[in-house]
Amino acid sequence: MFEQTFRNIDDILYKDSGADSELDYIGQTSWVLFLRYLDELEQIKADEAELRGEDYAYILDEDYRWPNWAMPKGADGKLDHHAAMTGPDLVQFVDGKLFPYLASFKQKAAETPKSIQYKIGEIFTELKNRVQSGYNLREILEYIDELKFRTQKEKHELSHLYETKIKNMGNAGRNGGQYYTPRPLIRAMIKVTDPKLGEKVYDGAAGSCGFLCEAFEYMYERMEKTTTNLKTIQEDTFYGKEKKNLAYVIGIMNMILHGIEAPNLVHTNTLGENIRDIQEKNRYHVILANPPFGGKERKEVQQNFDIKTGETAFLFLQHFIKTLKTGGRAAIVIKNTFLSNTDNASVNLRKHLLASCKLHTVLDMPQGTFLGAGVKTVVLFFEKGEPTKHIWYYQLNAGRSLGKTNPLNDADMVEFVRLQATQAETEKSWTLKVADIDEATCDLSVKNPNSPEEAPLRSPQEILAEMETLDVETNNILNSIKELL
């Protein structure tokens, strides 16, 4: 039922002149979905308060609650068409009253940025209603009203479908690819870093919060389900920052659907923070991230870093090293050219990483891992606090060409995770001693010394001689056939 509901909403948005692509579809679905979720959350909290004999203080004023503006119902539980707004009236209310009211929460809750009130304000400050037809919007509201968030099973199914929408958005062209990291890769990175309850997990380039949501699932499955533990994993475990408006909203919604009610996701440019100002209280035990590649940052932003470069991913790597606690673990996706570039910034950053952290593993990913991205990537696994002495490399070979119809899957990552535990040497894996690398260039390129030797190519003379022999044999066969005829 949920899947069909999402399809129906996409069909309506396709017909509306205000939404152009999957990027718009998920943005518009998200704000309606969020308000529906908020209504369910308020109802649950009101019921709990009533059982305790207490009054519940609603977050939203009465006129702006879902049952009053979106789905006013009669005594029979069906939509009251006399009370329900539709057509131009509905769009005017949403654009002129609802969104400004919800955006005002950002100012009202400015002193409590972790609260759901502040999140409401941020979401509706950044998003705009793009559905131009009030009749289309009425249909969307009715479909979303059918969705239920009450049970864990319902939330799990909705989160799965939402992930599918994010994946489709990543395939939709434009800049959608920045939002989606293949989940099998994320899960393998989490298994290696192994975050534990009581540790703080951080992604400073959160996007759709895939790393934080998967880390939540990983830790939730393994922990004892006590009230204290549930409070810890809900409120004091997962932290993220995201610069882009749409990604921020999608990330919030994704975390909520996975079961994190008030996500610690901050809407900010992570690179705008001077790394010299980062203190111990700002540091984390585990960092998981896929920072954006190639984006050129302004000169004033580069001043926040010791190694200045326009390459966004290199600035993020400096930020992650600085924000990692001593003894903390990180797994970072980065372009494979980071390992070999000879410009000053790349060389200095490699030296800094090797001197301040133990870079214990480099996972070399095949072409096509990231849809629409023409670059090859590696994953750097490191621990902060002691210098690197040797690095274990693993060259992933899925045995097929990866792409949209043949994406990375969990089975592709099994061998890597298994071998990484012992850092075994195989045809796909090897160890590099840092003492053996060139100190001047600090080149860490992926060069597999264990790959099977290919048969040597024959010389042109040998090939021509064989062709002549075959020609003679062919002529002899043809002559034999002619004689028979």
N, C-alpha and C positions, 0 to 999 in steps of 0.2 A: 504493500500500500504506500509506504513512504517513498519508494523508488518512483512509482507512478506519479505521485504528487509532485516530486521534483521535475519530472519530465513535463507534466502539464504546465507548471510555472514557467519553465524554459520556453515552451510553445507560445505562451501568452507574451512573454518578453520579446520573443522573436517578432511578433506581430506589432509590438509597440514601437513608435518612431524614436523613442528616447534611449533605447538600449541597442548597442551595436554589435556586441560580441560576448563570448563567454566571460570576459573580464567584467563587463557590465552586468551580466546575468547574476554572477555570484555576489557582486556588490549589492545589488537590489534585493536579492533573496536574503542576504545576510541581515540587513537592517530590519526587515519584517520578521525574520526568524528570531532575531534578538529580542524584539518587543514581545513576541509570543512566549519565548523562554522566560522573560522577566515576569510576565503575568503568571505563569505556572509557579515560578519561584516564590512570588509574593503570596499566592494562594496556599502553598505548602507552609510557609512561615506563619501565615494568618491562622491556619488550622492548628499548627503546633502551639501557638500562643493561646488559642481558645481552650485547648486541652489543659493548659497550665492555669487557666482562669485569668489570663492577661489580655490586654488590648494590644493589637499589632499596629505599629505606625507605618503606614504604607509609604513607599519611596515616592510614588507618583501621585499627583493630585487626581481627584476622581474623574475629571473630564478627559484626562489623558491615559486612563487605564484601558487596556485592551477590550474588556467587555463593554465599555461605554462608547468608544469612538470607532473601533474596528469591527466588533461583532456584537452589537446589542441584540439580545435574544428575548423572545416572548416566553410565556409560561410553558409552552410546549417544547422549549429548548432549541427551537429553530430561529434562524435570523429574522428579526423584526424589520421587514422592508419599509415600514413607515418611519422607523427611528434611524435606520442605517443610512449614512451618507453614501452617495454614489455619483458618478459623472464628475463634472467640474467642481461641485461642492466638496467632494472628497479630496481632490488634488489641492484645492485652495486651503482646506484645513491642514493637510499634511505639510504643505510648503510654508504657509503663513503662520500657523500656530504650533503644530506638533514639533516640528524640527527646531524652531527657535526656543521653545520651552525646554526640550531635552538638552539642547546645546548649552543652556544657561546653567546646567548642573556643574559644568567644568569650573565656573567661577565660584559657585556656591560651595563646592567641595574641594577647593584649591588646597586646603591644608591637610587633606586626607587623600593623597593620590592613589593609595592602594584600594580605596573603597569602590564598591560597584557604582556608587553615585558619580564618582569622578570618571569612571570608565564610560558611563552613559553620556556624560558631557563631552568627552573626547570623541566618541564614535559619531555623535550627531553634530559635532563641530566640523568633522572631516568629510562626512558623507553628504551627498545631496540626493533627493529623490529624483530619479531620472524617468520614472514611469509617467508619461504625459497624459495618457487616457485614464480618467477616473473609473471607467467601466472595466478596463484591464486590471487596475489596482484592486477594485472590489473583488474580482475573481481570484486574484492572488491571495488576498486576505482570507477568503473563504477556504482556499486550499491549505494555507498555513495553519488555520484554526483547527484543521483535522489532526494535525501532528500532536503527539503526546510526548512529554518529557518526564513522566512521573517515575518510571522504573529504570533500573540500571540497563536492562535489556533494550528498552526504547532509546535511551541515550546512546548506547553502543551502536545500534543500527543507524541512528541519525548521524553519529560521528563518522561512521564508515562511508555513508552516502556523501557527506560533506567533503571528506577526503577525496572521493571520486570526482566531485565538482572541481576541487582545487587542482587535481591532476589534469582534468580536461582543460582548465584555464591555462595550465602550463603548456598545453599543446596548441593553444589557440593563436599563437603568433604574437605580434606586438611585443610587449615586455613580460608576457605571462610566465615565461620560463624561469624568471628569477624567483618565483614563489614555490617551485616544486623541486625538492631533492628526492630521488627515488627512495622509497621507504625501506627496501631491502638493504641499501647501503647505510641508511641511518641506523637500522636495527643492529647491523654488524658493528658499527662504530660504538654503539651503546654497550654491546656485549663485551667489547674489549676494554672500555673504560670502566664498566661495571659500577655505576653510581649506586650509593647505598643510602638508606633512610638516615636523616640527620645531616646529610651533605647538601650543599647548595649547588644547583645546576644552572648554568647561564648560557644564553645565546645572544650575542650583541648584534646579530644581523638576522633577527628572528623570522622574517618573512611570514609564512603561514603557520609558524610555530610547530612544524613537523618534528623537529628534534625534541622540543619540550614535551609534546604530546606523547611521542613514542617512549621517552624516558619515564614519563608518568606511568604509562602502561607497564613498562618493565619493572619499575619499583613497586607499583601497587600489587602486582602478581606475587612478588616475593616477600612482602612485608606481613607482619602480624596485624590483623585488622582491629586494633584497639582505637578508642576515641582519641587518645593522645596522638597516636601515629597518623590517624586520618586528618587531624587538625594540622599536624606538621607537614604532611605531603600536600595538603590543600593550600596552606598559607605561607609556609616558610621554606619551600624547596626549589621552586622553579621561577627563574627570573629572565626577562628578555627585554631587548630594546629594538625598535623598528622605526625607520625614518619615513617610509612611504605610507600615505593615507590608507589606500585600499588594503595593502598588506597588513597594516595594523588592525583594521577592523576584522579581516578574515582570521588573523591570528587570535584575537580575542574570542571570536565565535568558535574557532576550532578547539581552543583550550576549554571553553565552557562546555562544549558538547562532549569532550573527553572526561569531564567530571571535575574540572578546576573552576570553582564558582566565581572567584574574584581574582583573575590572573594578574601576576606582578609583571605586566607588560607595559613598558613606558614608551610613549610616542616621542622620539627624539632622534637627532643625528648622533649616533654613538661616537663618530669621529670628531664631533665638535668638542669633546671633553679632552682637556689637556692631560696626557698620561702622567705628567709629573705631579698632578694633584690627586692621583688615585692612592687611597690609603688602605690599611688592612681591612677595615670594615666594608670596603667596596669589593673585596676579593671573594672568589668562589672556589669550591673544591673540584668541580668538573665543568669543563667548557666544551660544548658541542656546537659546531657552526659550519656553514657554507657561505662565507662572505661573498658579496658581489665582485665579479672580476672586471677589471678594465676601466671602470668608471673613473673619470679624472676628477680629483678633488681640487678645490680652489687653494691658492697659495696660503691663505690665512688658516685654512684647516690643517695644512701640512706643518704649520708652525707648532702644532700640538704634539709633534712627534720628534724623537731624536734622529731617526733616519727618515729624511724627507724624500717623498716620491709621490707622483700623481696616481700610481696604481693603488686603487682602493683596497684590494685584498691584502697588499703588503702593509698598509696602515692598520687594517684590522688585526693582522697577525701580531704587530707590535702591541696593540691594545689587549689582545688575549693573553700574551705573555705577561704583561704588566698586571692584569686583573686575576691571574691565577694565583691561588695560595701556594705557599711553599709546600711541596709534596702533592700538590693538585695534579689532576690528569686532564689532558685535552686531546680532542680529535678534530682536526680542521681540514676541510676540503680546500684545495688551492690548485691553481694552474701548474702543470708539470714543468713549465719553463722556469718556475721559481727555483728549481733545483740546479739549473745550469746557466741562467742569465749572467752575463759578465759585467753589467753596469754596476756602478758603485753601490747603489741602494740594495740591489739583490745580493751582492757579495757580502756587504756589511750585515744585512739582515740574517743571512745564513750563519755568519760568524756569531752574531748575537744569540741566535736560537741554540746553536751547539754549545756555546759557553755558559748560558744561563739555564738550559734545560737538557734533560736526557731524551733526545729524539730516538726512541727505541724502535719505531716501526714506520716504514713508508709503504703504503698500499698504492700500487700503480693501477689505475682504472682504464679499461679499454675505451676506444673511440665509441661514441654513441650512447654512453652512460647517461648523459644529460641531453634530453631532446632539444633540438634547435641550437645547441651550443657547439660551435665548431672547434672547441679546444679540448685537449686531453687534460685529465685532472689526476692528482694524487691526493691521498689523505695522509696527513702528518699526525702521528700519535706521539705525544711527549709528556713528560713529567717535569715539573719545575723544581729546581733546587740543587741539582748537580749536573756537571758538564757531560756531554755525550762522549762515550768511548767507542761504541760500535752501533751500527744501525742494521736492523733486519728488514730486508725488502721482500715484497711479495708482488708478483706480476700476475694480475687476474686475467685469465683467458676463459671466457664463457663458452668457447667452442662454436660460436656463431656470431653473426653481425648483429649488434644491438641496435634497436630503433623503436619507432612508435608501435609497430605491430609485434615486436619481439623484445620487450623491455627486460631490464635486469630483474631477477627474481631471487628469493631467499636461498634457493638451492645453489645459486652461483656463489654465494658467500660462505657456505658451510666449510669448505676446505681452508679458506683463509683464517676463519675464526679458530678452527681446530689447530692448525699449524702455528698460529701466532702465540698460543699458550706456551709452546716449547721453543718457538723460533727455530724450527727444524729447517735443514737445508734440503731442497728438492730441485727438480728441473725448473720450478717456477719461483723458488725462493733462495735467498743467499744473504750473507752477512758482509757488511763493509766496515772495516776498521777506520776510525777517524784519523788515526795516526798515519794512514797510508794515503790520505788525500792531499792534493796540492794546497798548501797554506795560503798561497796568494789568491787563487780563484775560489777555493772552498767548493769545488764542483761536486755535487751530490747526484749527478744524473743517474737515471735508471739504466744500468748496463748489466744485463744478466750473464754471468760467467758460466752458468750451469745449463743453459739452453742446449738441447741436442744439436750436434753439428749437422748441417745440411750437406747432402752429397754435393761434391764440387761440380761446377758447371763444365760441360765439355767445350773444347775449343771449336771455333768456327770450322777449322779444317776437318775435324772429326765428323761434325754434323754434315758437311757437304759430301764427304766420302760415303757416309751412310745413305744419303739421299741418292747418290749416283748408283750405289748397289741396289737400292730398292727399285730405282727406275729400270735397271737391267732386268731384275726379277719380274717386274710388271710386264715389260715388253715380251719376255719369254712366255709368260702365261697367256698374253694376248695372241701371240703367234700360234701357240698350241690350240687355242680355241678356234682360230681361223682354219687351221688344218682339219679340225673335226667337222667344220661346216662345209 
